[in-house]
Amino acid sequence: MTQHATNGPPVPLLQELLLESENITGFLDAVTTTIAAALSQDGEEVWCAVTLLRARRSTTVAASGPDAEALDELQHHYGDGSCLTAAREHRMVHVADTRTDPRWPAYGKAAAEAGILSALGVPMELGEEATAGVNVYAHHPHAFDEATLAVIQREVAATSTTLRLAVRMENHRDTETDLQAAMASRTTIDLAVGIVMGQNRCTQERAFEILRAASNHRNVKLRDLAAELVATVGAGPATTHFDA
């Protein structure tokens, strides 16, 4: 598998996949499909999946196809295996033959019975963002030689770097959304204060105190109470000059 293993996704392609994907899951689905296709040649079919580790469980977040996802479920079921170990211990884990590897007997037996005789787990180094690993599966034993292992490691490292960027971009988009929501809430509260001022012929400070007291009395968030008041007086919810 040495010759075709060099056809994995280079960094420019990874960046293109990221730009074309609607979200992180879509990006990882494209990456796993690309890697699997690059390795599936010369009559050897290869599957690829990405597992995300969380506090009390592991989850397959992307796969090159249903077969890869089903194979990952074996590891989740037994709670251990090449990919989970790779992600937890931040090192590549190679299973040359699932029938004879002694590290996870139950998982190895189940994988072999499913027709998977080679497995490879490669950690995705995502810093503090998350803990994840890439699983690569093949039908035949000893499917991954040293050259192939080195190439896969490089491809996963490049994917990890791009994924970290994607996670940060996603966090940035979340922050922008939060800021826009905060500005919209501020505008609604200001409108509600103006309404209370007109109704009670009081100062802005007094109007805000009235709103806050009503919010506490009704156990309703101030922004929700303000939105309700504005909607009652006007034709609908408030809009801001930030809206398109």
C-alpha atoms as one frame of an Amber mdcrd trajectory, in Angstrom:
protein
   0.000   0.000   0.000   3.034   2.249  -0.228   2.616   3.770  -3.692  -0.935
   5.051  -3.433  -0.696   6.115   0.217   0.863   9.415  -0.832  -2.380  10.500
  -2.500  -4.011  11.734   0.713  -5.378  15.252   1.175  -2.682  17.977   1.099
  -3.153  21.110   3.209  -4.631  23.226   0.350  -7.249  20.524  -0.274  -8.066
  20.358   3.423  -8.557  24.119   3.487 -10.795  23.851   0.425 -12.837  21.096
   2.094 -13.210  23.289   5.178 -14.414  26.271   3.154 -16.913  24.122   1.233
 -18.319  22.404   4.353 -21.326  23.807   6.176 -20.010  22.674   9.556 -17.236
  20.706  11.248 -19.020  17.376  10.839 -19.333  17.949   7.106 -15.632  18.762
   6.920 -14.662  15.573   8.772 -16.994  13.463   6.625 -15.219  14.816   3.549
 -11.793  14.170   5.080 -12.570  10.554   6.035 -13.986   9.885   2.578 -10.904
  11.402   0.928  -8.444   9.408   3.040 -10.363   6.157   2.566 -10.526   6.664
  -1.196  -6.793   7.421  -1.363  -5.959   4.176   0.440  -8.588   1.982  -1.241
  -6.692   0.832  -4.292  -5.210  -2.344  -5.758  -8.185  -4.391  -4.562  -7.810
  -3.336  -0.916 -10.846  -1.502   0.458 -10.136   0.791   3.398 -12.550   2.549
   5.764 -11.939   5.603   7.876 -13.760   7.207  10.810 -13.208   9.902  13.437
 -14.022   9.314  17.095 -14.516  12.131  19.615 -13.829  11.402  23.275 -15.941
  13.071  25.914 -15.975  12.844  29.688 -18.001   9.642  29.980 -18.464   8.389
  26.450 -17.007   8.229  22.961 -18.836   9.142  19.774 -18.178   8.623  16.070
 -18.549  12.090  14.573 -17.575  11.298  10.971 -17.085   8.244   8.771 -16.283
   7.395   5.167 -19.432   5.253   5.075 -21.832   3.061   7.088 -19.261   0.259
   7.317 -16.714   2.519   9.015 -19.330   3.777  11.452 -20.399   0.218  12.298
 -16.776  -0.785  12.893 -16.295   2.171  15.220 -19.345   1.080  17.184 -17.471
  -2.122  18.064 -14.889  -0.063  19.927 -17.546   2.015  21.655 -19.330  -1.185
  22.666 -16.221  -2.757  24.199 -14.902   0.563  25.505 -11.440   0.062  24.078
  -9.487  -0.486  20.895  -6.878   1.073  18.650  -8.546   4.462  18.086  -9.713
   4.986  21.670  -6.249   4.114  22.971  -4.611   6.407  20.412  -6.837   9.327
  21.427  -6.416   8.742  25.157  -2.653   8.190  25.096  -1.808  10.571  22.207
   0.119   7.994  20.212  -0.405   5.960  17.065  -1.706   2.437  17.705  -1.256
  -0.171  14.964  -3.038  -3.530  14.949  -1.381  -5.603  12.243  -3.685  -8.597
  12.760  -6.804  -8.423  14.933  -6.813 -12.229  15.212  -3.519 -12.363  17.079
  -3.111  -8.961  18.762  -3.381  -9.600  22.538  -4.221  -6.073  23.732  -8.030
  -6.123  23.452  -9.130  -9.766  23.075 -12.892  -9.176  22.988 -12.675  -6.271
  20.563 -10.085  -8.046  18.403 -12.254 -11.129  18.098 -15.328  -9.071  17.191
 -13.375  -7.060  14.610 -11.982 -10.227  13.031 -15.456 -11.752  12.879 -16.621
  -8.576  11.116 -13.918  -9.112   8.502 -11.492  -6.459   9.764  -7.982  -7.835
  10.160  -5.991  -4.571  10.204  -6.751  -1.473  12.259  -4.929   1.754  12.883
  -5.649   4.463  15.440  -4.027   7.894  15.044  -4.588  10.702  17.578  -5.856
  14.068  16.403  -3.936  16.687  18.357  -6.532  19.383  18.951  -5.011  21.073
  21.995  -7.585  22.040  24.585 -10.426  22.076  22.048 -11.160  18.337  22.126
  -9.761  14.807  22.227 -10.222  12.732  19.077  -8.712   9.979  16.978  -8.831
   8.673  13.419  -9.567   4.992  12.797  -8.416   3.276   9.602  -9.623  -0.268
   8.824  -8.731  -2.874   6.195  -9.784  -6.430   5.360  -6.339  -7.967   5.117
  -3.753  -8.444   7.890  -0.590  -6.325   7.748  -2.327  -3.932   5.346  -0.330
  -0.895   6.471   3.432  -0.935   5.943   5.844   1.547   7.521   5.675   3.998
   4.616   1.868   3.977   4.714   1.854   4.520   8.476   4.115   7.551   8.105
   1.923   9.058   5.375  -1.280   8.527   7.369   0.313  10.187  10.390   1.218
  13.229   8.271  -2.287  13.405   6.809  -3.928  13.218  10.237  -1.532  15.874
  11.574  -2.511  18.206   8.720  -6.184  17.463   9.333  -5.736  18.181  13.054
  -4.268  21.611  12.318  -7.112  22.478   9.961  -9.701  21.123  12.414  -8.317
  23.279  15.220  -8.812  26.263  12.923 -12.354  25.106  12.186 -13.173  24.769
  15.892 -11.845  28.257  16.584 -13.825  29.647  13.646 -16.943  27.938  14.999
 -16.306  29.421  18.442 -15.807  32.842  16.838 -19.121  32.502  14.986 -20.793
  31.537  18.263 -19.296  34.639  19.906 -20.559  36.868  17.091 -24.017  35.337
  17.422 -23.967  35.962  21.166 -22.903  39.581  20.630 -25.657  40.173  18.077
 -28.194  38.627  20.457 -26.920  40.849  23.258 -27.226  43.969  21.078 -30.752
  42.999  20.068 -31.687  42.435  23.723 -30.190  45.815  24.674 -32.247  47.552
  21.986 -35.450  45.836  23.137 -34.798  46.779  26.763 -34.142  50.403  25.773
 -37.444  50.482  23.851 -39.288  48.976  26.803 -37.757  51.577  29.141 -38.996
  54.315  26.789 -42.499  52.854  26.827 -42.540  52.725  30.637 -41.251  56.312
  30.786 -44.126  57.459  28.567 -46.731  55.454  30.474 -45.586  56.561  33.926
 -44.122  59.986  33.094 -40.956  59.083  34.971 -37.220  59.223  34.493 -35.226
  56.628  32.561 -33.694  55.341  35.776 -37.105  54.938  37.429 -38.508  53.204
  34.335 -35.680  50.679  34.412 -36.311  50.023  38.116 -39.994  49.359  37.342
 -39.051  46.875  34.634 -36.524  45.130  36.849 -39.012  44.878  39.727 -41.639
  43.405  37.400 -39.052  40.964  36.076 -38.220  39.786  39.596 -41.865  39.606
  40.653 -42.873  37.510  37.637 -39.636  35.504  37.636 -39.111  36.368  33.970
 -35.841  37.440  32.393 -35.628  41.168  31.866 -35.045  40.851  28.112 -38.083
  38.548  27.776 -40.286  40.921  29.734 -39.041  43.835  27.615 -39.749  41.927
  24.399 -43.267  41.124  25.631 -43.938  44.784  26.416 -42.599  46.011  23.072
 -44.628  43.394  21.185 -47.766  44.391  23.093 -47.393  48.076  22.266 -46.095
  47.666  18.723 -46.969  45.399  15.825 -44.370  42.772  16.737 -40.878  42.213
  18.062 -38.357  45.001  18.033 -35.829  45.296  15.235 -32.428  46.979  15.297
 -30.283  48.818  12.763 -27.967  45.801  12.870 -30.568  43.672  11.109 -30.247
  43.197   7.353
